[in-house]
Amino acid sequence: TVLHLVHNLIHEEEEEDEKPSRRMQNVGEQGHMALLGHSLAAYISVLDKERLRRLTTRILSDTTLWLCRLFRYENGSAYFHEDDRDGLVKVCRLVINTRYEEYASEGYVVLSSKQPVIYLSASCRPGLGQHLVCHQLGLPLSSLCTVPCNTVFGSQHQMDVALLDKLIKEDLDAKKLPLLLIANAGTPGAGHTDKLGRLKDLCDQYNMWLHVEGVNLATLALGQIPSAVMAATRSDSMTLTPGLWLGLPAVTAVTLYRHEDPALSLAAGLTSSQPVEKLRALPLWLSLQYLGHNGIVQKIQHTAALSQQLLQKLKSLTSIKTSVSVKILGEQLAQLVPTSGVDVVELEDEGTCIRFSPLLTAAVLGTQHEDVTELVEKLSELVPVMSSTMCLRQDFREEIHRHPAVLRYVEDMSWPGLGAVQYEPQTEGMDDSSRKQQLDKINSEILKKLQGLDTDISFSTGPEFGIEKECIFVGMVTEDVDVSELVDTIAALGRDIEESGRLLENMTEVVRKGIQEAELQLQKASEEKLIEEGMLRQLPLVGSVLNWFSPFESSIKGRTFNLAAGTVTGRKYANYNGSQLGQTHGTSSAGKTLQDFLSHPFRSDIKATGKIVRDFVELMAPITSIFFGTVQL
């Protein structure tokens, strides 16, 4: 069915990787309402035009009113968009249409008189400025001005207001037009908020538009709001992402803005005359009604409480200073406590940091207070173990270098454990393919034996996408581990496995040669038997009758294969052909006559002399006539 086809497409990648996704969105009842909204939007779109117009207008106006009241943005309008950057693009077009009155008729020609300038913080999302100015607005890169953050006073992640003022004055002197300023209420990396109050005053002074974005805008719905964030309500526009904050899947972002001219808003694309486009607000409209004001506030308060809980628990720790790699520590924490939502970020000044941003992840992952407690516990466990591991890494390398003939140290800075080692067997005379196969086989056997040891140390094949293969990766260790003994154990296991493999190969070769020798001896014995017994005894039926009348004593050589010596030895056994083997009674007359004939002095010429053969056939006529009838020669 179609549903089975969709199911297979969704899980196809998981089956190939054999590894489920580490983070899955927690879709609660409010998430189901959002998903229901998409289905209802498709159904409503087929209504007649008048009913569709009235319904979409109601949904859009209600959602806009609720959002403006919830986030304290009075007299605002709303634009719903899939890409969270699209709202800013439309706002820029609105400002261009407002400041350049002839832009609608003359186009980019009017911009040549005064080049517009858009300012944004150095802490904004990477690539936002280029996407906005060059890709969407079609302006030159010189129309983008990146304002550095504070270097002397204030936070290193806040926009330098004094430097911004200086840059604006320089642009005015260059006959440029300061157009718009993009500020942060929660930088993407560290969550810092710019001095929005001072920035708004500066924008009013130079008749600039102030746009604010960031995760801290969610706190506007709380009862107690930090003053730095509260200033965002004075901005000319701001972009909200309620889907992330409330855990609503496939819900649009919203840009709230203030502007009095609906015609310019329509020209900029912030409003639409198409009723179907207004249905973008339906999933959010359903979710907001389901959650209610108290439910929304409760979710945001929960994320704030998680941050406070982590802060207090970190303060209670005696020390978390460590020399270990922060990136490795963050990756380990994210793997051990995936519902915590921690990740690793790179900041320009601080370098690598571990980020905990529950406003972005708690609603999606379902983070609870127990997850924060577990996160701190894992942090307390990992820091000393990783510190001791880092201290013993050099000892591990030196111990491996003491076995240069069989062990090789493998450098992998991304591995959080003690290190990686490879056993190198003796492979003289082997081609590359055989050598690689032997290398892989022995190291795999060593790994299996190490994993079977009764120890707290973990052994594995390393990262899934690691460069080095056929290696043994040793996990994190405590300070009481004897590194020398560990390396000696690896080397000893490798030698034992290699010697066992060599003995098995030698044994296989000995057995193969022994079989070949036995086949030659059997063939030789068969030829000797033919010469010794004569041709007649080999003929079917004739040989049986001949052996019955005249048993023939022959020697059978038994053979034994000495596995240790690799040789085949023989021993003779007496054997009597014929049915009279072991009988003690006398021979019959026919048997006597035949024996007399066979004792003829010329019996050795039976094969070559025709006359003797005829005599023999005539002698055998009474017997052969019983089986074949009369024989004529």
Disulfide bonds with the S-S distance in Angstrom:
none
